[in-house]
């Protein structure tokens, strides 16, 4: 696979490092409107060519696939360009800023017969993959109840920097600067954790959003701090299970932690992933009587990057694909509607 990386900001480094380590993958170009940044990036990863636009790269054309690492608001336009140019696309999350664009992207890629995948990074967690395997094998029986959380603490901790002075964090608190808050930023990850983990889509959702007071007059300089920093969702899954999903920036003691618990009629499973690693535990059989949990050992799994390269090599689309990501985007979009109307919304 001959690959170009579109966008050379912070996340592009992860794409370059992962793809460069895969046998059979050659990174042949870097694209950025900032030519100096593109040159520095290309030099760091021994990438032979740079381009100032996707149009220029497509005119050259000597590549198979695009890793789309542009800011969220450009995913739609650039991915559609790449698809029209006959290129496979590996897109950063979220696929688009709203469902209509996301499903249009999915349908365009499918019509063109092109590989399309989204980098939902927590799919790389081996413990989550094992969780899903145990669910599919019926190890905990029919799932009745699900709880999932994504906890961050950067509004109360300076471990990752001071949000009051650092634009890296400030923009995430301001809708005028392109943020849809916790729901739009990390909501897709925890919804994927739940939907993928129990292998069931969401059918109904009730969502509450809150932007808590953080500064005098709700602003810092030109940043109006109005993007939600906490959300809760009450969900009904297609399987019939009920669930609660929530996320916040206010979780003291948790720098960046995702947790998923599922309870069935034969037992329970819990996966947790954070800065210090991942764990998976199970309570089944005789352990149910005494509420004893046992650790589950797991083997490493291929990353999203590996699975995209394999998909391009085989011509068989990998998971998560554009259509799946579009369905998650629908849930996110309807979460805002649910909050505004203060009512449950049917997703299907």
N, C-alpha and C positions, 0 to 999 in steps of 0.2 A: 504494500500500500504506500503510495506516494501522497504525503499529507502536507497541507499548508495550515498554519495556525493564524486565525483571523482575530486580531486584537492581541496586544502584547503587554497588557497590564498584569496585575499581581497573580491572578489565577492562571495565566498563560504559562507560568513557570512550572506549575504542576503538570499541565498537559505535555509540555516539552520533555520534562524529565521522565514521565511515565511512558510516553510513546517512543522516546529514544531508546528505552530499555527493551522494547519488544522486537524480537527477531522478525525480520521481513518488513518492518516499518521504516520508511525513510522520510524524515521531515525536510521538505524541499523548499519551503518558503515561509516567510512571516509577513503579515499584512498589518499595517497601522497607518492612520492618517498622520501620526507624528513620526516623521522619518528618522529623527534622531533616536527615539525610543525603539523603533523597529530595528535599527542598526545595532544598538547595544544588545538587544535581545538576541538577534541573529548571531552576533559574535559570541555571546555566552553559551549558545547551544550548537555552534558550528553549523548554522543553517545557511545554505549557499546564496539564497536570493531574498530580497525584500521588495515589497510593493506598497505603494501609498493608497491603493484602493483595491477592493475586491474585483472591480471591473478590469483593472490592469492584470490581476492574477488570472482571471478567466480568459482574457485575451491571449495570455501566454498558454494556459491550458494544460501544461504537462504535469498534471496531478490527478489523483483519484478522489480525494476526500478533503473536507474542511472541518477543522476543529473550531467551532464558533465560540470565542471567548470575549465577545463584545459586551458592552453594558446591556442590561436587560431590554431596554427600550429599542435596541437595534436588532434583537434576535430575529424578529419577523422579517424585516426587509432583507437582511443579509442572508438568512437561510433560504428565503424564497429565491433570491438571486442565484445562490449556489445550486439549488435544485433545478432552476431553469437552465443552468449551465451543465447539467448532467452530473453533478458531484454529490457523493454521499456526504451526510452531515452528522457530526457529533456536536450537539449543542449544549452549552451550559444551561443550568436551571435558572429561573423558570423558563419553559419553552417560549412563552410570550407573556405580554402584560395582561391579556384577557383571552377568554375562551374562543371567541370568534376567530382571532388570528391563529391561535394554537391549532384549532381543528382544521383550518385552511392549510396550514403548514403540513399537518399529518396527511391530509388528502392529496396534496400536491406531491409529496414524496412517494406516497403509495401508487399514485397514477404513473409516476415516472419509473417505478420499480427500483427506487434507490434506497439504500440502507439509511435509516434514520433512528438515532438514539439520543437520549438526554442524560447528562451526567448528574444523576441523583447520587451524590457521592457516598451516602451511607449504605448503598447497596454493596459497597466494598467490605462491609463489616461481616466477617465470616459467621459470627454468632447470629446475626439476623438471618442469613441464608439457612443456617441450621435450624433456627426457629421455624422458618417456613417449611422446611422439610418435615419436621416433626408434626406440624399442623396437618400437612398434606397426608401424612401416614396415619392420621387418626390417633396419635399417641395420647392426646388429652381429650379426645372425643369431640362432641359437638360444642362449638364455642358459644357461650352464652353472654359473656361480658368482657369488654376490652377497655383498657386504660392506657393512654400514651401521653408522654410529656416531653417537651423540649425546654430545658431550663438554662438560661444564661444570667449572668450577674453583672454585666458591664455598666449598668446604671447605678450600681452601689459599690463597685470595685474598680480600681485602676489597674488591674492585672494586665489588661490589654491596651492600656492607655486611658487618658482622661477624655471622656465623651464631650465634656464642656468646651474643650478647646481644639479637638481633633476632628477635622471634616470627614475623616474615615467613618466616624460614628455619628456625627451630627446629621449628616444627610439622611441616615436611616430613621431619623425621628421627624422628618419634615416631608409632607406630601408634595410641597412645591418643588422640592429637590429630587422628586422621583420615587419616593419611598411609599410602599403600601404597608409599612409597619411589620410587626412580627408575623401577621397572617400572610402577607405577601412575600416576606423574605425567608423565614424559616418554617412557615406553616406547611409549605410543600414537602419539606423533609419529614416532618412528623406525621403528616397524612400518609406519605408513602410508607413510612415505617409501619403504620397500622394496616393500610390496605394490602400492601405486599405481604406483611407478616402473617396475616390471617387468611390471605387469599380470598378476599371478598370486597366488592365495590361498596361505595357509600350510596344509600338510597335516599335518606332524609337527614337534614342537618338543621340545628338551631345554634346560632353563633352570637356571642357577645364580645364586643371590642371595647378597649379602654385606653385612652392616652392620659396617664396621670400627670398632675402638675409637677414640673421639673425645674422651672426657672421663673423669675418675675415676668409677669405678663405673657407667659407661655412662649418666650422666644429668646434666642441668643443671637445677637447681631441680625443677619437676614434669614436665619433659620427659624421658622415658625414650627414649634414642637407639637405638631398635631397628629402625627402618625401613631397608630396604636402601638403600645409597648407591652400589652398583654391581651391574650384572647383565650376564650373557652369555647368548645364546641361539644354539643350533645348530638350523638350520631346513632342512626340505625343502619346497619349493614345489610347487604343483599342476602346474606346467610340467615338473617333474623337476629343476629347478636346486637346488643346495645353497647355503646361505647362513649367514652369521654376522652377528648383530646384537648390539650391546652399547652400554651407556650407563654413565656414571659422573659423580660430582660431584668427582672427584679429578684431573681432567685439567689439570694445570698448563699454562698457555699458551693455553688455549681457554676463553674466557668463556662462549660459547654457540654451539657449532658442530655442524651436522649434515652428514654426508657419506654419499653412496651411490655405490658402484661396482658395475658389472655387466659381466661378461665373457662374450661369445658366441663362436660359431665363426667370426665374421667381424671381430670387433674388440671394443673396450671403450668404456665411457662412465663419466664421473665428474662428479658434481655436488657442490658444496660451498656451504653457506649459513651465514653467521655474522654477527657484529656489524658487520663492515666490508663486507657485501654478499655477492653470490653469483657463482659461476662455473660454467661447464659446458665440459668438454673431451672430445674424442673421439680415438680411435686406430683407424683403419680403413684398408683398402687397402694401399698400399705402405708407409704409416707403421707398420704392424704389424711389418714386418721389422726396422726400426731403433728400435722402441719410441718413436716420436715422437707427441706429443700436440698436437692443434690446438684452439684455442679455438673455441667455437660461439657465434655471436651470436644473441640472442633478442629478441623483442618483448614488451612488457608484456601481461599477461593480466588478465581480470576477476577481482576478488577474490571470496572466498566471500560477502561481503555483497552484491555486485552479482549474483552468481548466484542467491542466495536471492530477492532482489527480482524477478529475471527469472522464477524458477520460480513465484512467487506470481502474477505477471502472466500467465504462459502456462498455468498449471495443470499443467505438466510438472515432476516432481520433479527437483531438482538433485543433483549429486554433490559431497561425500559425504553420503549419506542415512543415516537411522537404522539401516537393516538392515546396511549396510556397517560402521558404527561398532560395532554389536552383535557382528559377526564378529571385529573387532579386540579387543573386550572379552573374547570367548571365549578368544582366544590369551593375553591378559594373565592371565585367571583360571587357565588351565591352566599358565601359567608358574609360578605359586605351587605348584600340585599337583606339577609336574615336579620342582621344587626339593626339595619335602618327600619325595617318593618316590625321588629320585635316579634317575629313569628318563625315557625319551622318552615323550611323550604324543601320541596321535593327536588332531588338531584336528577333522577332518571327522566 
